[in-house]
Amino acid sequence: MEKLLAKGLGADLDPDPILFPHRYADPGDAEVAAFIAASFAFGGVLQIRRFLERLFGALAPSPFVALTASRPVPPGAVAGMAHRFISEEGVHRFLCVIRESLLACGSLEELYLRGRGGDAPDLRRDLARFLEWFRRQWGNSLPRQRDFLFPRPERGSACKRHNLFLRWMVRGPDGVDLGLWKVVSPRNLIVPLDTHMAQMGERLALTRRKTRDWRMAEEITGALSAVRPEDPVAFDYPLTRIGILRVCTIRRKGHCSSCPLSPICRRKTRQGK
C-alpha cells in the first residue's frame, strides 16, 4: 500500500474537482470553493466540471467576496445552472446558506468548531452538527435537494462528499489536499466512500460489508489505519484514481500484472497472477 503512495498515482489533479479550490491563493476563497466543489461532486466527472466552471464563473473573481457582499448573489446569477436533480433554485438556496454561515461565523472551520462546542472531538457527531446547521438555514423548501446536499451521518449516510471536503481541508498541504483546517486531526478522518472506494475495499479485503454506509467507511478506514495510523485517508486519492482513470484491468483478462495493486488484490484475473 505504501508503494502506491510512493508511485504518486494520479499526481495530475485532472479531472478531480479539487482542481477548483487549488485555483485560489486566498484561504477563505479556497475553503468556500472546496465546500462548493465537494458538495456537487456527484455524477460524471465531465458533467461535474462543466457545472462547476459555470458556477465559479458566476462567483468570480472571489467566491468568498461574492458570498459575503452586502447584496447576496441574485437568483439570476445561477439561471440555468441545475446539476442533475439539483434545480437552479436549489443551487441558489445552497449558496444562500453558505453565505449565512460565513456572515455568522467568518469561516466554515469556525462553524464546524462552534458545532462541537466544549465536547471532545468526534468526527461523526461533529459532522452531523455541521450539516444540521445548514439544513436549518435551508428551511422546508425543496426537502429532497436539501437532504441530499446535507445528509445525516447520524442516520448512517456515508457522507462521501463531506468526508471528501474534510480530507481536502485537513490533510496536507501535499500537492493534492490543502491542509487549511487545524480543528480536525488527519488520524480522525473517514474515507470518502464512493463507488470506487467501495470496490477497492472489497478487492483489497478492507471490508466485509455490502452496504455502502458510514459503517463501511469506518471499516475501510480502520483497515487503512493499520498501515498508516496517523493518516489513513492518505490512501483515498490514489486508490480511487485507479477506478476513475480506469487503471483497474480486471475486465481485461491477462492484464492485471500492470496494476500497482495486483500483488494484494483478491479479484485479479487468473491470467494476471
N, C-alpha and C positions, 0 to 999 in steps of 0.2 A: 504493500500500500504506500509506504514512504517513497518507493521508487516512482510511483505515479505522480506524486508531487514534484519529485526531482526532474521528471520529464517536462514539467511545465505545460502539460497538455492544455491546449486552448488559450495560450498566453495572449493571443489576439482576442480582444473582447467582442468583436463582431460575431454573431448578431445579438449578443446578450443585452438586455435592457439596461444593464449597469453602465453602458456607454453614455447614457444621458446624464446622470449625476457627475460623471467624470468631466463633463464639459464645463463645469462651473468651478472657479477657483475659490469663491466665497463659501465658507462652510454653511451659512444659512441657506444659500441657493442650493448647494449640493444636498443638504438634508431634505429640503422640500422636494427637490427633483427626484431623490431616491424614493421617497414615500409615494409620489405620484407614479413613477415608473414601476415600482414593485406592485402597487395596487392594481395596475392594469396589465400585469404580466400574465395574461391568460389568453389562449387562442394560439394561432400560428405565429411564428416569430416575425414574419414579414408583415402580417396584419398588425401586430403589436407595434412594430417600429413605425409603420405609416401613421397609425393613430397618435403615437407619442410625438412624432415630428410635428404634426399639426397642433397638438395641444401645447407643446412647449413653444411653438411659434406664436401662439396666442398670448403666452406669458412672457415673451421676450422683452428686453434682454435679461431680466432678472425675475425668476418666479417668486422669490421671497418678496421683492418690492411690489410686484403685481398683486400679490395676495394680501398685502398689508397696507396698501394705499388707502387714502381717505375714502375713495369710492371703490366699492367692490367690483370685481370683474363682472361685466354685464352678461346676461344670457346670450346676447347676440354674438359675443366673442367666441362662443363654442358652438355656434349654429352648424348643424350637420355633422357634429363630432360624436356620433354614437360609436360605441365599441361593443360588438357582439350584442348582448341583450341589455347592456347599459345604455339607456337613451341619452340624448343630448341634455335633457332635463336632469337626469341622474348625474351626468358629468358635471354640470353646473352646480348641483347641490353638493357634490363631493368637494369641489373647490371652495364652496362657501363654508363647509365645516372645517376644512383645513385653515381657512382664514380666521375663523373664530378661535381655533386652538392657538394660532400664532399671536393673535391680539391678546388672548387671555394669559398666555404663558411665555411668549417670546420665542420658544422653540419647541419642537416635538420631543426632544430629550427631556426638557423641563416638565412637559405634560406627563410623560411616562414616569418621571420621578415623583411627581405630585400624586399620581395614582397609587404608587407604592406606599406613600405616607411614611409612617415610622416603622413599618413592618420590615422584617428581614427579606432580602431579595428572594423572589420565587417567580421564575420566568413565566410559567403558565398563568398564575394568578395575576401578575403584573401586566402581562399582555392582555388578559381578559378585561382588566380595568381600563387600560389604554383604549381598547376598541369600544368598550361600553360608552366611554365619553363621547366618541364620535357618533354612535348610534343615537344617544340622547339629543345631541345637537341637530342631527338629521331630522328627527321627528317621525311622524307616522306615514308620511307620503312615500310612495314607491318602496314598500317594505321589502319586496324581493331583492331589489337592487341594493338597498341599504344593507340587508343581512348578508348578501354576497360580498360586498365591498368591505364590510366589517363583521367577520364571522365570530363565532363563540368557541374559543378553545376550551372553556369550562364544560361545554357540551360535547366535546370530542373532536371538533374540527381540527384538522392538521394545520390549518392556518399557514399554508405553504407560502403565500405571498408576503405575509407579515413576518414570518421567520426569515424569509429572504431579505426583507428590509432590515431586520435586526442583524443579520450576517453582514450586510453591506456596511452598516453603521458601526458595528462593534469590532469586527476583525480588521487587521491591517493597521496602517496602510501598507499594501504589498503589491500594488500594480493591478489588483482586482478589487478587493474590498477597501473601503475608505477610512475606517478606523476613526470616525469622528466622535463617537459616543464613549463615555467613560462610566456610565451608570450601570452597565452590564459587563460581566467578565466573559471572555470568549469560551471559557470552560463550561459555562452555563447555557450556551446556545443550543438550540434544537435544529436538526437539519430541516431545510425547506423540502417537504415531501411532495414531489410531483411525480408524474408517471415515470420519468427516467430514474429518479432516485429509488422509487419502489421496485422497479425492475432490477436495478443494481443490488438492492437489498436482498432480493430473492436469489439472484445469481451468485452472489458472494456469501450467501448464508449469514447475512447480517440480521435477518428477521425471519420468524416463522409465521408471522401474522399475514392474513389475507386481506383484511380491511385496511384501507388507506386512511388511517385516522391518526389522532395525536399519539396514541399508544404505539403505533407502528413507528412513527417518527422518533419517539423516545427510545424504542428498542434498537433502531438503526444507530441512533446517536450513541447509545450505550456501547454497542459493538465497536464503533469507531473510537470511543474513549479508551478502549483497551489498548489501542495503538498510539493515540496521541491524547492523553487525558487533559492536557492544558488547552487544547484547541481541536476538538473532534470535528468541527464543521469545516475545518480546512480542506477536507476531502470532498466537500459538496460540489464545488465548481468543477474540478477535473473529472469527477465521477459522472456528473450529469452531462458534461460536454461529450462524453463517449456516446450518449444517446442522441443529443442534439445534433452533433456533427456526423452521426451515423458511422462512427468508428467501429461499433459492435458489428461483428461479422457472423453471428450465429446463423443467420438465414442464408449466408453464402458458404455452403459446406466446403470444408477444406481450407478455410482462410483464418481460422481462429488464432493461429500462431502469430498473426500480425497484430493482434490486440494486446495492449500492455497488461491487461488483466487476465490473460489466458492461463497463467500458472495457478490462479486461485479461483477461477470461475468454475462452478459446478455444472454449468449447462453448455460448456464448449462442445463443439461437434467432435465426433469420434475421429474424423479425418484431421481435425485441427490439433489433436493431442500430440 
